Amino acid sequence: MRNKLQVFILLISMAWIASSCLDDNEYEYEYPNDTAITAFSLGTVDRYVHTLSSKGEDSVYTEDVDGSEYKFYIDQVKKIIYNPDSLPKGCDATRILATISSKNSGVIGIKDTKSDSIAAYSSSDSIDFSVPREIRAYNVIGTAYSAYTVTVNVHKEDPDSFGWHTLAQNNAELAALAQAKAVSVNERIYLFGIDATNNLHIYATNITDGVEWEEVTPDVSLSPNACQNAISFNGYIYTLTNGMNTLTNDMTGTNLMRSVDAKTWETVKTATGLTCLAGASSRYLYALTPTGISVSKDEGFTWEAEPIDTDATFLPSAEISLAYTENLVNEETEHLLLMGRPAASAGQESSTVWTKVQEYAEGSENQPWSYVVYDRGDKFKAPYGRQFLATAYRGGFEALHCDSDSLLVSMDKGITWRKDSVGLPTGFNGARNFAFVKDEQNYLWIINIDGVGSAWKGRHNSEGWIKEETAFEN
């Protein structure tokens, strides 16, 4: 320890002497006392990847990861340095070359992990970043330093790994439902359902639970059609009551209601003229009407007709999903997807799909809803049949269909659909009546009703990773 400390002090002294060698003693120099680390980056990192050989045997190979592609952020107030975008799983953090820059050409030292010894930093010496390290920036005369804690984040999970968690199994109340729709609001899953005698039931569970479900009794009378009209928006559950009944396809009036907990409800608007609530974007509500699509930009109090590019007979008639994804270039733009079971009069061989580019920027043109036309032999069209439900997920749309043995994914804004690598949970295959929803923690929920009464949730590991702060006010 003494030798390392002496060498490090010698380096600081040499830096001071070198800066003090003046050709003319008539000049006096002042040396800055402030110190800081101004830049930090990594070099090449070894990554060990596990794979299976052609014979099914486990093997490991090494690949190089360019550490410079993982930006490090420096918080000069908290004196911490870290990479919010973690290195891939399997990276060896015990031997990494780092490039570190300091203010005013200050000397950089690295504290030992087991003692107070300080070693001189060299860009050609590897550093063990498997644990947080203290790195110091000294001024050139060694009278002051700033100490930073450097953390090199490495993923402990494979980002593309997906696993289903088994929740409720053989729940009699859920099994008694013949039709259901789920919404996620305020970290709770609410399941609206109709039993065989056309009575409405509402069940709820915490998003961290899913095994235990409690029945919720609303303080108002909601008609059975409140089930398929239930949507979530801005911390509220919205629904229509006495609107279109999707079981009998009749309309007896449309009152728009909302609630934060499915117990206490308030009337937003009466006699709305809406036939079915479709869903919501990040800012607006959308609903179907006898002549097309309407939008509310004030949380449901007023509605106006939306432009559509095709006859309204091609709009979905039941099992409606509306989801949106953000535009990667313009944060004021979203891509909306509306889909569901087509009306019998439409004569379609696929689910009906509509898309819209929603622009929120001031002065933007209101784009029409566009109907997606499929060729008869298109193998990637939205599948036909009951229960094709979609939600936004991982930058695209993820869907569940009653005749598929896996989830379906669309990365082109809902136009084409392909099988995802994610299979369905054991016990679900072949289900004809179910609910499908994503919660606030990016878990996908499947709730199988109609004689089964089981539930599962799952997500890709990357969807649970916390995004760390990358901007600081110093």
N, C-alpha and C positions, 0 to 999 in steps of 0.2 A: 504493500500500500504506500509506504513512504517513498519507494523508488518511483512509482507512477505519479505521485503528487509532485515529486521533485522535477520529474521530466516535464510535467504540465506547467509548473511555475516557470521553468526555464524557457518554455515556448512563449509564454506571455512576456517574459523579460526580454527575449530576443526580439519579439515584435515591437516592444516599446523602444529598445535601443536602436533598432533599424529605423524607426520613424523619428528618432531623436538626432541622428547623424546629420548635422548641418554643416554646410560649407562656410557659412558666415554666422558667427556668434552674435551678430547685431540683431538677429531676428529671434523672437520668442513665439513658440507655438502653444496653443491651448488644445488639449485633447478632450474630446467629448466623453461625458460620463454615461450618456444614455446608451442602452444596449437593447438588442432585439433580434430575434430570428425572423428573417424577412421572406424566406422561401424554403420549401421542403418538398422533395420528390424521391421516388424510389427508382432503382434500376431494374434489371431483369430478376424475376423471382421464379424459383423452381416450384413446379406444381406436380404432385403425385396423383395420378388418376387411376382408379380401380376399374377394371373391366373384366368381362368374361371372354375366354378364348373360344375358338370354334368347338372345342371339346367340352365347354361348359366349366372350365377351370378358372378360378380367380387369378388375375394377373394385375401387375402394376406397371405403368409406364410413366416417364417423366416428360413434361413439356414446359417450355418457357412462357412466362407471362410477362408482358411489358408493363412494369410497375409505373412507368411515367404516364400511362393512360388513366391512372386512378388519382384524381386530383385530391390534394390535401389542403385543408382549410386551417388557418391560423387565427385563433381567437386571442387578440392581444390583451384583452381585459382579464379573461380567466387563465391565460397562459396555457392553453391546450392546443394541440395539433392533432388532427385526425382525418381520415378519409371516410366521408359519408357513404360512398359507394364501395362496399367491401370487396376485397380480393376474393377470387373464387375459392370454393371449398377445395382443400387439398394443398393450398399454397404453404410452402415452408417459410415461416416467419422467423426462424432461428438464425438464418444467415442471409441478410439482405444488404446490398449496397445502397447508400442514401446520399443524395446531394443536398447539402444544407448551406444556406447563405445567411450572413449576419449583417447587421447595420454597422456602418462605419468600419468595415473590415475587422470586426471584433473576432476574438478567438473563441472557438466552439469546443466545449468539453462534454463528455458523456459520463454520467454517474454509473458506478457499478451497481449491479442488481442485488448484491449481498453485503455491500459495505458503503462507506462514504467516499471511497476512492473515486477520483476523477481522471478519466483517460482522455488524451487529446483525440479529437475527431480527425479522421482522414477519409476522403472520398473513396479510397482504394481498400479500406478495411470493412469487412462485413460486420453488421450489428445484429444482435439478437433482439428482435421486436416481438417475440412470442408473449411478452408481458409489457405493460406500459413502461416507458423509459423516461428518465429525467435527463434533459439535454439543456446545457447552459450556454448562454452567449455572454462572454466577458468583453469589457471595453479593452482598448489596446494597452492600457497601462495596468490592468488587472485590479482596479480599485472597486469595480462594481460588476454585477452580472444579473441577468434575468434567467430564471429557471422555467422551463416548459415541460409539460408532461406530453409525451408523444405516444399515441395509441394507433397501431396499425390493425385495422379491422379486417378479419378474414371470416368469410361465411362458414358456418358449421353445418349448413344444410345445402342440399342440392336444390337450386331454385326451381327446377322443373318437376320435382317430386310431388306427387299428389296422393293423399290418403283420405279415405272416408272414415268418419267417426260414427259408430253406431250409437243412436240416441234412444228414443222411445221404441219399444218393441211390443206388439200385440196390445196396444192401448185401445180399450174397448170403446171409449168415447170417440176417438179419431176414426176407428174402424166403422162406426155407425154412420159416418158421413158419406153421402152419395156424390157430393160435389164440393169443391173447396178452392179457396184462393188465399195465399199468404202474402203478408206485407211485413216489412221490417221498419220499426219506428222506435226511436229513443231506446235503442239496445234491447228491444223486445221483439219477438216474432208473434204476430197475431194471425191466427188461422180462422178465416170466415168460412163456415160450412153450412150445407143444407142436408138434412137427413131424408130418409125415404118418404116421410110424410110432409115434406116441404117446409119444415121448421128451420129457422135460422139459429145457428149456434156460433159463438166466438170463443176460441181457446187461445191461451197465451203462455209463453215461456220466455225466460231470459235467454239472450243469445249465448250465454256461457253454460246453459243447461240443455234443454231439449229433451230430457228424460221425463221430467215432471211438467204436466200441462194443467192449467187451471181454467175453468170456464168463467168467462167474463159476462156480467149481466149489464147491458146498457140501460141508461136512465130514460131512454125514449124507445118507442116502438119502431123497430126497423123491419122493413119488409124483406122477404126472401131474396129479392134481387140485389140487396145490399152486398151479398156475397161476391158476385162476379164484378161488382162496381168498386170494390175496395182497392184503393191505391194509397201510396205514401207520398207526401210532399212537405218539405220545410218543417219537419217535426210533427206533422199531423197525419192522421188517417182520414182520408176523404172517402165518401161513398154517396151513392144516390139511393134514396128510398122511395118506394112506390113509383119507380121508373120502369124501364124495360125488364121484364122477367125473362131471363135467358132459357128458362125451362119451357115456358108457354109462348114466348115471343109476343106478349101483349104489353101495352104501355098504358099506365093508369095515372100518370102525373110524375113529375120529377122534382124532388126536393134535394138540394145539395147539403150534406151534413159533414161535420168534421169533429175530430176528437184527438186528444193527445194520448189517451190510454184505453180507448174503446168502451169506457164506462160512462164518462160525462161527455155529452154531445151538444153541439151548437148548430143552429141552422145558419148556413151561409147565404143561401138563396132559395126561394120557392119558385115553383112553376118555371123551371129553367128551360124547358124544351129540349133538354139533352136526353139521348136514349141510352148512352153508356159512357162512363168515365174510362178513358183509355190509359192515361198515365201522366207522367210529368217529365219535363226536362229539368235542368238545374234552376230555371226561373219561372217557367210557365206551366199551366195545367192544360191538358188536351182532352177533348171528349168527342164522341160521335153524335151526330144529329140525324134526323130523317133525310137531310139533303147533303150531308158531308161531314166535315170536321170543323170544330170550333176551338178557340184558344182563349184562355183567361190569363191576363197579365197582372192581375191584382188579387191573387189567391182565391179566385172563384166568384167574386162579387159581380163581375161583368164578363160577358163573353162576346166574341166576334167571329165571324166565319173566316175560315182559312181557304186559300186557293188550292184546288186539286187539279191534276192534269188529265183525269179520266173520270168516267161516270161513277157516281157514288155507289152503284150496285156492286162494285168490286171491292168495297170496303169490308173488313172483317165483320162477322155477325156474332161470334162467340169466342170464348177462350182467348181474349185479347191481351197482347203484351205490347207495352211501349217502353223502350229503353233508349239511352243516348250514350254516346262516347264523345270525348273532347277532341277538338281538332288540334293536332300536334304543332301546327304552325301559328294559328291564331286563337288566342285564349278567349276571344269574343265570339267564337263559332263552335257549334256542336252539330253532330250527325245523329239524327233521330231515326229510329226504326219502329214501325207500327206493323204488327202482324197478328194473325189469328185464323180461325176457321172461316172459310168463305161462305157466303150465302148460297143456297142450293141453285138459285137462279143464275149464278155466275158461271156455272159449268166448268169449274177449274179442277185440275188434277194435282194441285199443290196448295199449300197454305197461301193465303193472300198476304203479300208483302208490299208495304209502302215505305218510302224513305223521304227525308227532308233535311236540307241544310239550313239550320237555324242560326241566323246572324243577329247578334245583340248590339253591335256597335251602332252609334247614332248615325242616321242617314242610310243604313243598310236597306237593301231591297228585300221585301218579304218573299222568299222563295216558295214555290208551290210544293205540295206533297206530290211525290212521283210514284206512280204505280209500276211495280216490277213485273215485266212480261217474260214468261219462261217459254222456251221451245218445248214441244212435246217430249223430245228425247233427251232433255237436259238432265244429266245424272246428278248434278250438283244443285238442283232447285230445292226450294224449301219443301220438305216432305208434306204429303197430304194426310189427313186423318185427324182424329181427336188428339187433343193435348200436345200441342207444339208450343212450348213456352220459352221465352228468351229473356236474358238479362245482360247488361253490360259487364264485361270481364276481361282483364288483361289487355286493354286497348282495342278489343273487338267485342263480339257478342257470343255468348255461350247459351246453348239451348238444350232442352230435354224433350224428346219425342217418345210417344208410347211404343213405337215399333222399333226403336233403336237399341242396340246393346252397348252404346257408349254415349257420352255427351257429343253434341254437334257444335262446331265452331265456325264462325264467319269472321274473316278479317278484311272483308271488302264492303263493310257497312251494311251487311245483312242480305246481300244479293245472292251469293253462293254459300252453300253449306257442306262441310266435310266432317267426317268422323274425327273426333278428337282422340288422342291417345288415352284419355281418361275413361276407364270403364265404369260401369254403374255398380253400386254397392250390392253385395250378395243379398238376395231376398227381394230385390226390386224388379228384376227383369220381367217384362211382360205386363207390368202394371198398366191399367187403363185409366185410373183416376188418381190424380196426385196434384200437389202444389209444388212450385219451384220458385225460390227467391234467394237473393243475395243480401247478407246482413252488413252492418257497418264495419265489421272486421274482415270483409271480403270472403266470408265463408259462403259456399253454395249449399242451400238446404233443399232436400227432397223429403216431402212428407207424403207417404203412401196411405191413402184412406180406403174406403169401400171394402170392408171386410179384412183389412190388414192392420192398419193402425201403427205404422212404423215410421221412423224418421232417421235421417242421416245428414251429416254436414261434412264438407271437405273443402280444401283449397290448396293451391300450389304454395309451396313454402315461401316463395318470393312475395306473395300477396300479403304475408304477415310481417314482413320486415319493416322496421320503423325507419322513416326518412328523417335523417338528422339535420339540424340547422346548418346552413351554409353561408349565411350572411350575418355580420356582426356590426354593432355600432360601438366604435371605440371611443 
